[in-house]
Amino acid sequence: ASWISNAGQALKAPIGYSKTIGGIITQWGTVVCARYGTATFPVAFPNLCASVTATPAVALTTAGDKRDSWMVSSVSKTNCVIFNNFESTPSVNMYWMAVGY
């Protein structure tokens, strides 16, 4: 299988990925989001992106800070959309991590 020949490949960079011998691919990066932003994966998942997590790269300063209401949607093999349900949000750097195969 092709995943065997690609096992151990990695891009060790701020936006990167790692492939395991079992065929699992972990990818990570950052994206700037105002109300939403599209995180483009460095490599397409051959079958499925099974999970994406996103975390704001800023300290939340007050309870109820609108920057703490981020969600992930529209997940595909090549990207996902990270968005905030509030319209008046300042731009925020978001860390993201995606896992699939």
N, C-alpha and C positions, 0 to 999 in steps of 0.2 A: 504494500500500500504506500501511497505517496507520503502519508504522514510519518512513516518510519524514516524515509530519506530526509525529511525536513525536521526531524526531532532534534532538539538542542539549538535550533536557530534562535537568535535573539537580536533585537535592536535595543541596545542599552543607551537610551537617550530620553530626554524629557517627554517625548511622545514616542513610545516604543512598544515592543511585544516580546513574548517568550513562548516557544512551542515545546511541549513535552513529548516524550517517547510514546505516551498513551494517546496522543492526538489532541490534547487540550491546549488551547491558545489563550493566553492572558495578555491583554493589551491595556495601556494606560496613557494618560495625557492630560492636557489642560485645554480649556476653551473659554473665551471671553463671552459672557452672556449679559445682555441687557434684560429684556423680557425672556428671550430664548436664544439658544445657540446650537449649532450643529457640530457635534463631535465626530470627526471622520477618523475611522480606524486605520492604522498604518497598513494593515493587510486585511483583506476580506476574509471573513470566516467561511470556510468551504461549505458548511452545512447549516449552522445555527449560531446566533449570538444568544446565549442562554440567560445572561444576567449582566446588568449594567448598574453601577452605583455612582453617585455624584455627590461631591462635598464642596461647599463654598470654601475658597482659599482666603477668607477674611474672618476676622474676629467679629462675632455678633456683639453689638454694643449695648443693646437694650432688650428687655423682654418684649416679645412680639415683633422684633425687627423683621421687616418684610423679606430680608435676604435669606431667612431660614426656611422658606417654603418652596424648595426646589423639587422638581419631579423629572422623571425620565419617561419619554414616550417615543413613538415612531421608531422602534428598534428594528434595524435590518442587518444584513450581513456586512454592510460597509460603513454604517454610521448610526447615530441616534440623535434625538433632539432632547436637550435639557432646557426646561422652562420654569418660570416663576409665575404663579397664578395672579400676581399683582402687577398692574401695568406701570406703576411709577417707581420702578426699581432702578437704582444706579447700576452701571455695568459692574459685574463681578467675575473674577477669575474662578473657574470651577475645575477641580480635579475630577477625573472620571477613571473608572476601571471597568473593563468588559471581559467576560469569560465566555468561551464557546468552543466549538469544534468544527 
